[in-house]
Amino acid sequence: MLLHPRTLRYCTGYGSSPSTQIVSIIKPAALAYLEVESSVMESEGGEFKIDRRDLELDFSLSQKSYALTINAVSMLATNRPIFFKDSATCLARRTMDPPTYDDSASNSNISSLSKTAVTGVQSHLKASCLTLLRHSLSVTSGGWETLHRALSSVGMELQANKAYAAAKQQAALKTAGRAARNRAAIFYEWDQSEEVKRVSKRQRATDDALAQMRAAKAAKGLGNGVQLPASMVDACELVLLNLRYLPSQRPGAGGSSSVTRKKPINLDFVVDAVMTNGASLVADESRWYDRNGGAAWSMTVTSEDKTSVAEGKKDVCFKLESKALQAASLAREGKEGGKESDEAKIFVDQCQTAASDAFSRIVLRASSARSKSLGDIGNQIAARLAWTLRGVQPSSALKSSLDFSVESVSRATQSDSNEKDTNNPLIEFAKDRPLVASCLALDIVSSGGSGGVNAVNNNTGGAGSQQKGTPTGSTLAGSASSLANRILNEAYMQSFGSEQDCADTNKELYAKSLDVFVSSVVHACNRANEKPNDNDRKRAATLAASSMPQQLAVVPSATPSAFRIASSLCDIDAVNKKAADIARKASHQTIAASSAAHAAKAAAETRATKALLALRDAAIQRSKPDMRRSAVDCAVAITAGRLPGSPSVEDKALKLVMNVLFPKSTELANAVVSSATEELERAAMYAIENYEKIQRANKAVLAKKKSGDHYNNKNALQPISDEENVAMERVRKPAVLFMALCVRRPEIIVTLMRVSSKEGADVLSKAVRNNMYKLAGTAAKKHGAAAIALRVSDMIQEKEIPLLLAFLDNLAQSSDNALPSQELIDACHEIQRKRLDAKGKKDARYVIPIVSGVKREELVGKLPEFVSADDRVFKAALIRMSERLGRHALVFRDEPDKENPSLNGMTLCEQMVFLHRLDFRGVGLPQKRYLEAIRNCLEEDEIFTDRVIMAALDYMSGAFLAGEDGLPLAYMRTIILTCSKHESLHSWICHVLLPRLIEGKIYTDRRQWEGWMRCAKMLENTGAAGVSSIKEGKPILRFLSLLLLRWFLTYLDFYFFFWRFNLTHKQSKICLRSS
């Protein structure tokens, strides 16, 4: 049967319940079915046969209606076995022909299911069919074939087979023997869990709640607990029908017959009973303010004019009750006389209670109003009254909102202040103006479903009760007409007073009220983080966080404290830690817990993102510079780590600052740079304040190193102690943020170096140098390495030179696996020419970063500059020359074309060779410094290993033997130092090097020959491996060999003595002849 579109629209929702939709379809379907049945029976002689192919079975229902129908059919099948087969057939047919998603219907007036809802209904149908197939009745009633065919048609044949096997097993156990039943009983007893206890406990809790609800209804009176209908007409009809059942005597107040009532039974009495759903029948008659204050007045008819009566008009006179008038008079007299009587106190208390009750009624009526304009008017009145009724405590209906607000401000200020709660200005504000505080948190409490508007309406009943189709009171959609916004607007309007002092006080009140509101939002989110499985808390947190950007966008003004409190949403480290701990557990029992923790983590990150969105909107949309600057400060503080936030949130904050705020406008860019500079200054102050503490910790670690404990710190930029590690992590984030801004604005690089070079800020300087590669690499790509190097060098002062050298060093290494460009090399030489030292000499440190890309021929000319510098600079230059030539460390490369040199850098072997060949006298270098430089190289045995020294000595001895070049002055000295440093080279020196030098006639040079003799004696005295071949023989042969060696050495000494004597004699003869 195909229903009319108008009927379909009614059935698909818009305020109707799921059961209403189903009944609306069943009624006409049943009538049509009866008509078809009667017509068929009349035409075919009473035989009932229907061709179902001609009937339309598609209905447009909501997802809840489908779920309700499916569950009802399943329950009918399992609880009434006679209907099992028919119910199974019904579900199977619908499973094979499920509802589908129609794109065309989504744009028409006829409502249709969404794609997600269609998937849910289809899954529900499959699960229901599978459950029925697994039931033993599917075997006994014969409905398993239909269910199995339906499941197989949707691709669940495997599951259907397993379910049918389980059903057959259960059916077989009913007629099986005792052994089979015992085995099954043992299995079930072993397999059962605590679910039974949990179900029984839940059932007891449900029974207790039902008993409490019945007791509460009975306490209201009026028909021994009968609840009046929500409709006024139905309620009046019910009261009039039950008037005859009222007792002849009036019951006493609170159910006690000893207390007599003085209030007459009239129309007002009956109306109050209907309006309050019977609550007025047990009210205390001493409270004159009941019925919106109407109980304090009496109404009398003053005239009985026939004309007026005929026209339906009468003159009515209202008078104040004598007791109320007397209490007001006593209160006024006591206030004027300075003494307050008990009657006056009672009157004041009743006035405050009356005001509180009236205020609660206004708030609740406004929250449940169907008309938007009526609700807005109610919120305006409530906002004005909340600020007017100072010190008035809220009623029980709003007490939970006040408690929530006080707890929120207490939690919000615990991390920022060490003061007690009693000294907290926000708590004092909440206690001084409790109605304001309760209204600011009312929407959040009501959205959580605990103690809010919904609960209040259910308890108060009457006109205040929640009716069908009435809004629930959650006004967190961000509209300007919500109660919280009306409260804030009223506070802001009061700040524009005539007197300056009063205006300043009101401005403080507005700031405090805004802080209370934001604190309530943050507290709702924190409560959800503490218990992520609580649905009420999750709902309240989701609504509060999602509405906060819109709420802060419509408030008239925003304060820095409100932004700081909102930024605390980004602190989700506890949630991330809990999720990580659960994820590390590999047990199957933690799969569900891990999934829930991951969902809680994702929800917390989503709420933190909402806080960032609020800061973004405030920074972009606000017109006042101070508000925009406050929002930017908070965003930058989150990025810099000053305000707490998880790593993922900090990354989002960095993207917000760099990719959204900075490029938006020049004003925002300046604000971002200014805020980042302040964060860098704070980091420098932190480093200076902890300087002595870090130094003491570092000394303790180094002392342990000297005492023999294991310690290894090859990289000088890495932290030494734990204290230094913590401090570096603290200052790293603001430094990285400022470096990112330096790429956009290169002129602020000098600020980075100036702040980082402050005295005592060593930790910050180390953190900057650790992350300098990020700045150098990005700046080189955007501005060019040579241009940015010259630009930075022109801006810095003498104190920032170490950071400039680090910047140049990272610029040269910015291109992976590539030598420094010629432009950068020329730029470094230009910087060296410009920045001379105090003596007017060039500083070799400026060219060290680029020596790996300089031609070897030029580096040979630069060697005197490096040798003349201190040892640290000299070693750094040697390391940088050979850093890209590690594979050729043992090779002395020959130029392919000597006229056009093409070799870059200098290998370790080449460094030793050119150092020995250095003409130190020609370049004005002292001989002592020249020899000391070579000695320093030999002492760095991790760099200049024995193989490197061997290669260099071998190359120089080979050139000497070939006659290409003579032996350098320090050659034999280097061999002697090598013998004392590297024992592994003794054999090679004895067997190869020394004989080669003899072959090259080293004895012709007296100084070199003396070194050769000294080296030979050293090898003899040490008994090294070089002379092991002599010592390995027999004692007689070893003696003869040593004797021969000594004779040979003595012979050489005499030979050269006589040779020098003859040479001297010849020279003297030549001199005499010439004279």
Buried (B, 14 or more C-beta within 10 A) or exposed (E): BEBEEEBBBBBBBEEBBBEBBBEBBEEEBEEEBEEBEEEBEEEEEEEEEEEEEEEEEEBBBBBBBBBBBBEEBBEBBBEEEEBBBBBBBBBBEBBBEBBEBBEEBEEEEBBBBEEEBBBBBBEBBBBBBBBBBBBBBBBBBEBBEBBBBBBBEBEBEEBBBBBBEBBBBBBEBEEBEEEEEEEBEEEEEEEEEEEEEEEEEEEEEEEEEEEEEEEEBEEBBBBEBBBBEBEBEEBBEBBEEEEEEEEEEEBEBEEEEEEEEEBEEEEBBBBBBBBBBBBBBBBEEEBBBBBEEBBBEEEEEEEEEEEEEEEEEEEEEEEEEEEBEEBBEBBEEBEEEEEBBEBBEBBBEBBBBBBBBBBBBBBBBBBBBEEEEEBBBBBBBBBBBBBEBEEBBBBEBBBBBBBBBBBBBBBBBEEEEEEEBEEBBBBBBBBEBBBBBBBBBBBBBBBBBBBBBBBBBEEBBBBBBBEEEBBBBBBBEBBBBBBBBBBBBBBBBBBEBEEEEEBEEBBBBBBBBBBBBBBBBBBBBBBBBEEBEBEBBBBBBBBBBBBBBBBBBBBBBBBBBBBBBBBBBBBBBEBBEBBEEBBEEEEEEBEEBBEBBEBBBEBBBEBBBBBBBBBBBBBBEBEEEEBBBBBBBBBBBBBBBBBBBBEBBBEBBBEBBBEBBBEBEEEBBBBBBBBBBBBBBBBBBBBBEBBEEBBEBBEEBBEEEEEEEEEEEEEEBEBBBEBBBBBBEBBBBBBBBBBBBBBBBBEBBBBBBBBBBBEBBBBBBBBBBBBBBBBBBBBBEEBBBBBBBBBBBEBBEEEBBBBBBBBBBBBBBBBEEEBBBEBBBEBBBBBBEEBEEEEEEBBBBBBBBBBBBBBBEEBBEBBBBBBBBEEEBBBBBBBBBBEBBEEBBBBBBEEEEEEEEEBBBBBBBBBBBBBBBBEBEEBEBEEEEBBBBBBBBBBEEEBBBBBBBBBBBBBBBBBBBEEEEBBBBBBBBBBBBBBEBBBBBBBBBBBBBBEBBBEBEBBEBEEBBEBBBBBBEBBBEBEBBBBEEBEEEEEEEEEEBBEEBEEEEEEBEEEBEEEEEEEEEEEEEEEEEEE
